Amino acid sequence: QVQLVESGGGLVQAGGSLRLSCAASGSAFSIFAWAWYRQAPGKQRELVARIGAGGTTTYADSVKGRFTISRDNAKKMVYLQMNSLKPEDTAVYYCNKHPHYDYWGQGTQVTVSS
């Protein structure tokens, strides 16, 4: 089973920035598309950003222009640079491949205060 370890979350004021990191084990990292998802309290988990095996990126409309997803295949890492954060970005953020595995890491909490 691939392990997914997210880090980098925290408490930040609106307008601030955070960079999330995800370490993934497993030998097949580079052939998959990877993504960041988030789940706010009382809401379903949603796809935030996706990066294909070739590096093509797509974003949810709510984060377009503010978030940037990237990957480092040699390190088996996925990153999410989050700028101009808003209170509505508050959620637990998870990384997973896309389509996702049936299991998840522990996630990392992002809290944006107004």
C-alpha positions in Angstrom: 0.0 0.0 0.0 1.3 3.4 -1.0 1.9 5.8 2.0 0.7 9.4 1.6 2.1 11.9 4.1 0.9 15.5 3.9 2.5 18.4 5.7 2.8 22.2 5.6 -0.6 23.3 6.9 -1.2 25.8 9.6 -3.0 28.9 10.7 -2.7 31.9 8.4 -4.4 35.3 8.0 -6.5 36.0 4.9 -4.2 37.1 2.1 -1.4 34.9 3.3 0.4 32.0 1.8 1.2 28.4 2.6 3.0 25.6 0.8 1.8 22.1 1.3 4.0 19.1 0.6 3.1 15.4 0.1 5.5 12.5 0.2 4.3 9.4 -1.6 5.9 6.0 -1.4 5.8 3.4 -4.2 7.7 2.8 -7.4 5.0 3.9 -9.9 4.8 7.5 -8.8 5.9 9.1 -12.0 3.3 7.4 -14.2 0.3 8.7 -12.3 -1.5 12.0 -12.2 -1.5 13.4 -8.7 -3.9 15.8 -7.1 -4.7 17.8 -4.0 -8.2 17.5 -2.5 -9.7 19.2 0.5 -12.6 18.6 2.9 -14.1 21.4 4.9 -16.3 20.7 8.0 -19.7 19.4 7.0 -18.8 19.2 3.3 -17.7 16.5 0.9 -14.1 16.1 -0.2 -13.4 18.1 -3.4 -10.7 18.1 -6.0 -8.6 21.3 -5.8 -5.8 20.8 -8.3 -4.5 18.1 -10.5 -1.2 17.5 -12.3 -0.8 14.9 -15.0 2.1 12.6 -15.6 3.3 15.0 -18.2 2.9 18.1 -16.0 -0.4 19.4 -17.3 -2.3 21.2 -14.5 -5.9 21.8 -13.9 -7.6 23.7 -11.0 -11.0 24.1 -9.4 -12.5 27.5 -10.3 -12.4 28.5 -6.7 -8.6 28.4 -6.5 -7.6 29.2 -10.1 -5.0 31.9 -10.2 -4.2 31.5 -6.5 -2.9 27.9 -6.1 -0.2 26.2 -8.0 0.4 22.4 -8.0 3.8 20.9 -8.9 5.5 17.6 -8.6 9.1 16.2 -8.3 9.2 12.7 -9.6 12.7 12.0 -8.4 11.7 12.8 -4.8 8.1 11.4 -5.2 6.7 14.6 -3.9 3.7 16.7 -4.8 3.4 20.4 -3.7 0.6 22.9 -3.5 1.6 26.6 -3.3 -1.4 28.5 -2.0 -1.4 32.3 -2.2 -4.0 34.9 -1.4 -5.7 32.6 0.9 -9.3 33.1 1.9 -11.3 32.0 4.9 -13.3 29.6 2.6 -10.0 27.8 1.9 -10.1 26.5 5.4 -10.2 22.7 5.2 -8.1 19.5 5.7 -6.0 19.1 2.6 -5.1 15.7 1.2 -3.0 14.5 -1.6 -3.7 11.3 -3.6 -3.3 10.1 -7.2 -6.1 10.9 -9.6 -8.3 8.9 -9.8 -7.6 8.4 -6.1 -6.7 5.3 -4.2 -9.4 3.9 -1.8 -7.4 5.1 1.1 -6.1 8.5 2.3 -3.3 9.9 4.3 -3.9 11.9 7.5 -4.2 15.2 5.7 -2.9 18.6 6.8 -5.2 21.2 8.4 -5.3 24.7 6.8 -7.1 27.4 8.7 -7.5 30.9 7.2 -8.6 33.6 9.6 -10.4 36.7 8.5 
